[in-house]
Amino acid sequence: MIVDTAVYENGRRREGEVPLEKAYDSALEPGAFVWIGLAHPTAREFDAVAREFNLHELAVEDAVKAHQRPKIEQYDDVVLIVLKSARYDDAAETIEIGELLVFAGESFVISVRHGEGSPLSDVRERLEHNEELLRCGPAAVVHAIVDKVVDDYSPIADSLEEDIDQVEQEVFSEDRTNPAERIYKLKREVLKFHRATAPLMTALEGVVGGAIEIPEPLSEYFRDVLDHAQRVNDRVEAFDDLLTSALDANLTQVSVRQNDDMRKISAWVAIAAVPTVVGAIYGMNFEHMPELKWELGYPAALLVMLVIAALLYRQFRKAGWL
């Protein structure tokens, strides 16, 4: 659906509603441009927008299907920027990835949002209180949207870092837990997040490098967004390395614990073998056996078993097996 349609002139929003069929013509005056915001549009809804602004059919297909990598593409005099929005579910420890597509022409901006991440209502409101930026035209809107998406990445990175810290503590705790499944799931979410941040770097580098025309006052702003995106991407790459190390450490811990368990089992088996052997010998029903008719034979045999078992227990404790 169309969330909002507004014409901006000399840094201010023009009063009154603007019908879609008159949106393009309304922004042809010098210093004016139109910004149309759509959320989860159907093919029929977006087709009306595409016809009004004469968008390229390939770009229209990308906007409806919404399964693109972050990128920047030029279609005649219209620039298409694809961004991946993201939202972190702390309870499930999952990242919900959405998509934002921005069509920018000389006198218009069309933003198409798929998913629940990075809503643009606050972006529009903040821009409408900054006349200086709005006077820069569609490029100011493009910057504000990209900046919003990148800013929303930082809390996700913070949440991931906190979960990874918890996983590392679980790996080296004495509770004998095995967080392998949690590590694997977090690693999968980190890789999903990385597929959103890494291609964005290429797109932003293209913008800063002059792939699209940017008014001089906005150049510094776009470089700042690129710097923030680079920091997030570096953190995400570091998360992947940390989780790989945590998974390796967890496997090592499991192996060490298994070895400890086997040593304990072996030690107790050795201790239990002493009375078993003695009992097996004296359980044989031969008439002529030593100490069979000795009154102290039975308690002596028990004492020998206890002494040997105690000596073995002491030795195993000293060796760290028990």
C-alpha positions as CSV (number, residue, x, y, z in Angstrom):
1,M,0.0,0.0,0.0
2,I,1.0,3.6,-0.4
3,V,1.9,4.9,3.1
4,D,2.5,8.6,2.2
5,T,2.9,10.8,-0.8
6,A,4.3,14.3,-0.4
7,V,5.7,17.1,-2.5
8,Y,8.6,19.0,-1.1
9,E,9.5,22.5,-2.3
10,N,12.5,24.5,-1.2
11,G,13.0,22.3,1.9
12,R,9.3,22.3,3.0
13,R,6.4,19.9,2.6
14,R,3.7,21.3,0.3
15,E,0.3,21.5,2.0
16,G,-2.5,19.2,0.9
17,E,-2.9,15.7,-0.4
18,V,-1.3,14.7,-3.7
19,P,-3.1,12.1,-5.9
20,L,-0.8,9.5,-7.4
21,E,-1.8,10.4,-10.9
22,K,-0.6,14.0,-10.3
23,A,2.5,13.3,-8.3
24,Y,5.0,13.4,-11.1
25,D,3.7,16.6,-12.6
26,S,3.5,18.3,-9.1
27,A,7.3,17.9,-8.7
28,L,8.3,19.4,-12.1
29,E,8.7,22.9,-10.7
30,P,12.2,24.1,-9.9
31,G,13.3,23.2,-6.4
32,A,10.5,20.6,-5.9
33,F,10.5,16.8,-5.7
34,V,8.0,14.1,-4.6
35,W,8.6,11.3,-2.2
36,I,6.2,8.3,-2.3
37,G,6.5,5.7,0.4
38,L,5.1,2.2,-0.1
39,A,5.0,-0.8,2.2
40,H,4.5,-4.4,1.0
41,P,3.0,-3.4,-2.3
42,T,1.3,-5.9,-4.6
43,A,2.2,-6.1,-8.2
44,R,-0.9,-4.1,-9.2
45,E,-0.3,-1.4,-6.7
46,F,3.3,-0.9,-7.7
47,D,2.4,-1.0,-11.4
48,A,0.4,2.2,-11.0
49,V,3.5,3.9,-9.5
50,A,5.8,2.5,-12.2
51,R,3.6,3.8,-15.0
52,E,3.3,7.3,-13.4
53,F,7.1,7.6,-13.1
54,N,8.0,5.5,-16.2
55,L,10.2,3.1,-14.2
56,H,12.2,0.4,-16.0
57,E,10.5,-3.0,-16.1
58,L,13.5,-4.8,-14.7
59,A,13.6,-2.4,-11.7
60,V,9.8,-2.9,-11.2
61,E,10.3,-6.7,-11.1
62,D,13.0,-6.3,-8.4
63,A,10.7,-4.1,-6.3
64,V,7.8,-6.5,-6.4
65,K,9.7,-9.8,-5.8
66,A,12.1,-8.3,-3.2
67,H,14.8,-11.0,-3.3
68,Q,17.8,-8.9,-4.2
69,R,21.2,-8.4,-2.8
70,P,22.2,-4.9,-1.6
71,K,23.3,-3.1,-4.7
72,I,23.1,0.1,-6.7
73,E,22.0,0.1,-10.4
74,Q,21.3,2.8,-12.9
75,Y,18.3,2.6,-15.2
76,D,18.5,5.5,-17.7
77,D,18.1,8.6,-15.4
78,V,16.8,6.6,-12.4
79,V,19.0,5.1,-9.7
80,L,17.8,1.9,-7.9
81,I,19.4,1.3,-4.5
82,V,18.6,-2.0,-2.7
83,L,19.1,-2.3,1.0
84,K,18.5,-5.1,3.5
85,S,16.7,-4.0,6.7
86,A,17.2,-6.1,9.8
87,R,15.5,-6.7,13.1
88,Y,16.7,-8.9,16.0
89,D,14.5,-11.1,18.0
90,D,16.2,-11.5,21.4
91,A,14.0,-14.3,22.7
92,A,14.5,-16.5,19.6
93,E,18.0,-15.2,18.9
94,T,17.1,-14.8,15.2
95,I,17.5,-11.9,12.7
96,E,14.5,-11.0,10.6
97,I,15.8,-9.7,7.2
98,G,13.6,-7.4,5.2
99,E,14.3,-5.3,2.0
100,L,14.2,-1.6,1.2
101,L,14.3,-0.4,-2.4
102,V,14.8,3.2,-3.2
103,F,14.2,4.7,-6.7
104,A,15.7,8.1,-7.1
105,G,15.2,10.4,-10.0
106,E,15.8,14.0,-10.6
107,S,12.5,15.1,-9.1
108,F,11.3,12.0,-7.2
109,V,12.0,9.4,-4.6
110,I,10.1,6.1,-4.3
111,S,10.8,4.0,-1.3
112,V,9.5,0.4,-1.2
113,R,9.6,-1.5,2.1
114,H,9.3,-5.2,2.6
115,G,9.4,-6.7,6.1
116,E,9.1,-5.0,9.5
117,G,12.6,-3.7,9.9
118,S,13.6,-0.1,9.5
119,P,10.3,1.7,9.3
120,L,10.6,5.1,7.5
121,S,7.9,7.2,9.2
122,D,10.4,8.6,11.7
123,V,12.9,9.2,8.8
124,R,10.3,11.3,7.0
125,E,9.4,13.2,10.1
126,R,13.0,14.0,11.0
127,L,13.8,15.2,7.5
128,E,10.7,17.5,7.4
129,H,12.3,19.3,10.4
130,N,15.5,19.8,8.5
131,E,14.9,22.3,5.7
132,E,18.6,22.6,4.9
133,L,18.9,18.9,4.0
134,L,15.6,18.8,2.2
135,R,16.8,21.5,-0.2
136,C,19.4,19.0,-1.4
137,G,16.5,17.2,-3.1
138,P,16.1,13.4,-3.6
139,A,19.7,12.7,-2.5
140,A,18.8,13.9,1.0
141,V,16.1,11.3,1.2
142,V,18.4,8.6,-0.1
143,H,20.9,9.5,2.5
144,A,18.3,9.5,5.3
145,I,17.0,6.1,4.3
146,V,20.5,4.5,4.0
147,D,21.5,6.1,7.3
148,K,18.4,4.7,9.0
149,V,19.2,1.1,7.8
150,V,22.8,1.3,8.8
151,D,21.9,2.8,12.3
152,D,19.5,-0.1,12.9
153,Y,22.4,-2.6,12.3
154,S,24.3,-1.4,15.4
155,P,21.8,-2.6,18.1
156,I,21.6,-5.9,16.3
157,A,25.4,-6.2,16.4
158,D,25.3,-5.3,20.1
159,S,22.7,-8.0,20.8
160,L,24.7,-10.6,18.9
161,E,27.9,-9.6,20.8
162,E,26.0,-10.1,24.1
163,D,24.8,-13.6,23.1
164,I,28.2,-14.6,21.9
165,D,29.7,-13.5,25.3
166,Q,27.1,-15.8,27.0
167,V,28.0,-18.7,24.7
168,E,31.7,-18.3,25.5
169,Q,30.9,-18.4,29.2
170,E,28.9,-21.5,28.7
171,V,31.7,-23.2,26.9
172,F,34.2,-22.7,29.7
173,S,31.7,-23.0,32.6
174,E,31.9,-25.9,35.1
175,D,28.2,-26.8,34.6
176,R,29.2,-29.4,31.9
177,T,26.7,-27.9,29.4
178,N,27.1,-28.4,25.7
179,P,26.1,-25.1,23.8
180,A,27.0,-26.5,20.4
181,E,23.5,-26.1,19.1
182,R,23.2,-22.5,20.2
183,I,26.6,-21.7,18.7
184,Y,25.6,-23.2,15.4
185,K,22.3,-21.2,15.4
186,L,24.1,-18.0,16.2
187,K,26.7,-18.6,13.5
188,R,23.9,-19.1,11.0
189,E,22.3,-15.8,12.0
190,V,25.6,-14.0,11.8
191,L,26.1,-15.4,8.3
192,K,22.6,-14.2,7.4
193,F,23.5,-10.7,8.8
194,H,26.8,-10.7,6.9
195,R,24.9,-11.3,3.6
196,A,23.2,-7.9,4.3
197,T,26.2,-5.9,5.5
198,A,29.0,-7.1,3.1
199,P,27.3,-6.2,-0.3
200,L,26.1,-2.9,1.2
201,M,29.7,-1.9,1.5
202,T,30.2,-2.2,-2.3
203,A,27.0,-0.3,-2.9
204,L,28.0,2.6,-0.6
205,E,31.5,2.7,-1.9
206,G,30.0,3.1,-5.4
207,V,27.8,6.0,-4.1
208,V,30.7,7.8,-2.4
209,G,32.9,7.1,-5.5
210,G,30.5,9.0,-7.7
211,A,28.3,6.2,-9.1
212,I,25.4,8.6,-8.6
213,E,25.4,12.4,-8.5
214,I,25.4,13.7,-5.0
215,P,25.2,17.4,-4.0
216,E,28.4,18.5,-2.4
217,P,26.9,19.3,1.0
218,L,25.8,15.6,1.2
219,S,29.1,14.0,0.3
220,E,30.4,14.2,3.8
221,Y,27.2,12.6,5.1
222,F,27.4,9.6,2.8
223,R,31.1,9.1,3.8
224,D,30.0,9.0,7.4
225,V,27.3,6.4,6.6
226,L,30.0,4.3,4.8
227,D,32.2,4.5,7.8
228,H,29.4,3.3,10.1
229,A,28.6,0.5,7.8
230,Q,32.3,-0.5,7.6
231,R,32.4,-0.7,11.4
232,V,29.3,-2.9,11.6
233,N,30.6,-5.2,8.8
234,D,34.0,-5.6,10.6
235,R,32.2,-6.5,13.8
236,V,30.0,-9.1,12.0
237,E,33.1,-10.7,10.4
238,A,34.7,-10.8,13.9
239,F,31.6,-12.5,15.3
240,D,31.9,-15.3,12.7
241,D,35.5,-15.9,13.7
242,L,34.6,-15.8,17.4
243,L,31.8,-18.4,16.9
244,T,34.1,-20.6,14.9
245,S,36.6,-20.5,17.8
246,A,33.9,-21.1,20.3
247,L,32.7,-24.1,18.4
248,D,36.2,-25.6,18.3
249,A,36.8,-24.9,22.0
250,N,33.4,-26.5,22.8
251,L,34.4,-29.6,20.9
252,T,37.7,-29.7,22.7
253,Q,36.0,-29.3,26.1
254,V,33.6,-32.2,25.2
255,S,36.6,-34.4,24.3
256,V,38.4,-33.4,27.6
257,R,35.3,-34.2,29.6
258,Q,34.8,-37.5,27.9
259,N,38.4,-38.4,28.6
260,D,37.9,-37.4,32.3
261,D,34.8,-39.6,32.4
262,M,36.6,-42.5,30.9
263,R,39.4,-42.2,33.4
264,K,37.0,-42.1,36.3
265,I,35.2,-45.1,35.0
266,S,38.5,-47.0,34.5
267,A,39.6,-46.1,38.0
268,W,36.4,-47.3,39.6
269,V,36.5,-50.5,37.5
270,A,40.1,-51.1,38.7
271,I,39.0,-50.6,42.3
272,A,36.0,-52.9,41.9
273,A,38.1,-55.5,40.3
274,V,40.0,-56.2,43.6
275,P,37.1,-57.6,45.6
276,T,35.8,-59.3,42.4
277,V,39.0,-61.2,42.0
278,V,39.3,-62.2,45.6
279,G,35.7,-63.1,45.8
280,A,36.0,-65.2,42.6
281,I,39.0,-67.1,44.0
282,Y,37.3,-67.9,47.3
283,G,34.1,-68.7,45.6
284,M,35.6,-71.8,44.0
285,N,34.4,-74.9,45.8
286,F,37.7,-76.7,46.3
287,E,38.3,-78.5,49.6
288,H,42.0,-77.8,50.0
289,M,42.4,-74.1,49.8
290,P,44.5,-71.8,52.1
291,E,42.8,-70.3,55.1
292,L,39.5,-72.0,54.4
293,K,39.4,-73.4,58.0
294,W,41.0,-70.4,59.6
295,E,38.6,-68.5,61.8
296,L,40.0,-65.1,60.8
297,G,40.2,-65.9,57.1
298,Y,36.9,-64.2,56.2
299,P,37.5,-60.9,57.9
300,A,41.2,-61.0,56.8
301,A,40.0,-61.4,53.1
302,L,37.6,-58.4,53.6
303,L,40.4,-56.4,55.1
304,V,42.8,-57.2,52.3
305,M,40.1,-56.1,49.7
306,L,39.5,-52.8,51.6
307,V,43.2,-52.0,52.0
308,I,43.9,-52.6,48.3
309,A,40.8,-50.7,47.2
310,A,41.8,-47.8,49.5
311,L,45.4,-47.7,48.1
312,L,44.1,-47.7,44.5
313,Y,41.6,-45.0,45.3
314,R,44.4,-42.9,46.9
315,Q,46.6,-43.4,43.9
316,F,43.9,-42.5,41.4
317,R,43.1,-39.4,43.4
318,K,46.7,-38.4,43.4
319,A,46.9,-38.9,39.6
320,G,43.8,-36.8,39.1
321,W,41.6,-39.6,37.8
322,L,39.1,-39.3,40.6
